[in-house]
Each structure stands twice: as structure tokens, then as C-alpha cells.
Amino acid sequence: MFGFGLPELVIILAIILVVFGAGKLPEIGGAFGKSIRNFKKASEGREDIDITPKS
């Protein structure tokens, strides 16, 4: 995964924990998951709203 090993991931997680604090991590994770889900949905080309003209 991008050449990151376990020690690098632990260091990155520790830095994120210090910067944002333990209380904000679930909110950040939820927002990150929603953004990835929306990106996947948009890249598939599916539209939630039908904009075809009615004859």
C-alpha cells in the first residue's frame, strides 16, 4: 500500500491522534467514509435524480 509499512502507519496515526484528538477521530473517519462512498457513486455514473425531458 504505497510502500508504507507498519511502523510508518503507526507514526502517521500517532500524529493524527495528537493533532485532532481522540474525540474527533470517529467524526473524521465517518466523513472520510462518506466522501469515498460519494466519489465511488459519482465515478460509476449513476445519477440519483432523473433529468431526462418528458415528452
Backbone as CSV, one residue per row, in Angstrom:
resi,resn,N_x,N_y,N_z,CA_x,CA_y,CA_z,C_x,C_y,C_z
1,MET,0.841,-1.170,0.000,0.000,0.000,0.000,0.890,1.238,0.000
2,PHE,1.216,1.747,-1.117,2.009,2.950,-1.300,3.382,2.852,-0.641
3,GLY,3.863,1.663,-0.369,5.177,1.488,0.222,5.221,1.784,1.717
4,PHE,4.054,1.927,2.366,4.028,2.173,3.805,4.049,0.848,4.532
5,GLY,4.916,0.761,5.519,4.933,-0.411,6.372,4.199,-0.118,7.669
6,LEU,4.194,-1.073,8.551,3.513,-0.916,9.828,4.100,0.223,10.672
7,PRO,5.408,0.369,10.758,5.942,1.476,11.568,5.534,2.855,11.047
8,GLU,5.514,3.024,9.741,5.118,4.314,9.169,3.658,4.619,9.451
9,LEU,2.791,3.591,9.324,1.368,3.787,9.591,1.108,4.125,11.059
10,VAL,1.871,3.518,11.967,1.720,3.810,13.390,2.133,5.250,13.678
11,ILE,3.214,5.709,13.065,3.667,7.090,13.256,2.634,8.069,12.711
12,ILE,2.087,7.796,11.534,1.069,8.672,10.944,-0.171,8.706,11.830
13,LEU,-0.608,7.561,12.332,-1.768,7.510,13.215,-1.515,8.288,14.503
14,ALA,-0.308,8.194,15.064,0.025,8.934,16.282,-0.004,10.438,16.029
15,ILE,0.489,10.889,14.892,0.473,12.314,14.554,-0.964,12.799,14.407
16,ILE,-1.807,12.020,13.724,-3.212,12.391,13.558,-3.911,12.450,14.908
17,LEU,-3.596,11.512,15.792,-4.206,11.493,17.116,-3.810,12.727,17.919
18,VAL,-2.558,13.150,17.815,-2.099,14.339,18.543,-2.746,15.596,17.975
19,VAL,-2.851,15.690,16.650,-3.375,16.901,16.024,-4.868,17.047,16.266
20,PHE,-5.646,16.002,16.066,-7.098,16.106,16.134,-7.680,15.688,17.480
21,GLY,-7.011,14.875,18.210,-7.538,14.398,19.487,-8.401,13.159,19.301
22,ALA,-8.572,12.426,20.373,-9.301,11.159,20.296,-10.791,11.361,20.062
23,GLY,-11.356,12.481,20.494,-12.788,12.714,20.352,-13.214,12.969,18.921
24,LYS,-12.335,13.534,18.106,-12.687,13.894,16.730,-12.441,12.765,15.729
25,LEU,-11.702,11.751,16.111,-11.364,10.690,15.159,-12.583,9.971,14.579
26,PRO,-13.609,9.625,15.350,-14.787,8.985,14.732,-15.490,9.886,13.729
27,GLU,-15.558,11.188,14.022,-16.186,12.113,13.081,-15.383,12.217,11.790
28,ILE,-14.076,12.268,11.912,-13.211,12.358,10.733,-13.320,11.078,9.909
29,GLY,-13.330,9.925,10.582,-13.469,8.655,9.873,-14.795,8.538,9.148
30,GLY,-15.871,8.989,9.789,-17.192,8.951,9.154,-17.258,9.856,7.938
31,ALA,-16.703,11.046,8.063,-16.708,11.979,6.932,-15.850,11.441,5.786
32,PHE,-14.731,10.818,6.125,-13.863,10.240,5.102,-14.558,9.093,4.378
33,GLY,-15.268,8.251,5.115,-16.011,7.143,4.510,-17.127,7.627,3.600
34,LYS,-17.848,8.668,4.031,-18.915,9.223,3.199,-18.356,9.827,1.919
35,SER,-17.216,10.499,2.028,-16.647,11.108,0.824,-16.175,10.050,-0.160
36,ILE,-15.601,8.971,0.323,-15.178,7.878,-0.565,-16.400,7.231,-1.217
37,ARG,-17.475,7.022,-0.441,-18.699,6.429,-0.979,-19.300,7.315,-2.064
38,ASN,-19.350,8.619,-1.817,-19.884,9.542,-2.817,-19.012,9.593,-4.060
39,PHE,-17.702,9.524,-3.884,-16.801,9.522,-5.033,-17.004,8.276,-5.885
40,LYS,-17.140,7.114,-5.247,-17.375,5.875,-5.993,-18.695,5.932,-6.744
41,LYS,-19.727,6.471,-6.083,-21.032,6.571,-6.718,-20.970,7.515,-7.919
42,ALA,-20.257,8.616,-7.792,-20.146,9.578,-8.888,-19.303,9.018,-10.034
43,SER,-18.288,8.236,-9.723,-17.437,7.697,-10.783,-18.131,6.585,-11.570
44,GLU,-19.141,5.942,-10.978,-19.892,4.915,-11.691,-20.842,5.528,-12.703
45,GLY,-21.148,6.796,-12.552,-22.015,7.471,-13.496,-23.483,7.366,-13.173
46,ARG,-23.821,6.786,-12.031,-25.221,6.699,-11.642,-25.695,8.051,-11.145
47,GLU,-26.889,8.392,-11.531,-27.495,9.640,-11.077,-28.670,9.315,-10.173
48,ASP,-28.789,10.014,-9.067,-29.934,9.813,-8.190,-31.170,10.549,-8.705
49,ILE,-30.953,11.583,-9.478,-32.052,12.390,-9.990,-32.145,12.167,-11.496
50,ASP,-33.338,11.870,-11.966,-33.560,11.670,-13.393,-33.813,13.033,-14.028
51,ILE,-32.941,13.436,-14.977,-33.071,14.757,-15.601,-33.469,14.653,-17.074
52,THR,-33.935,13.482,-17.506,-34.343,13.334,-18.897,-35.661,14.066,-19.109
53,PRO,-35.787,14.786,-20.243,-37.029,15.520,-20.502,-38.188,14.569,-20.789
54,LYS,-39.369,14.935,-20.321,-40.557,14.113,-20.546,-41.295,14.669,-21.757
55,SER,-41.661,13.762,-22.646,-42.342,14.183,-23.876,-43.838,14.156,-23.730
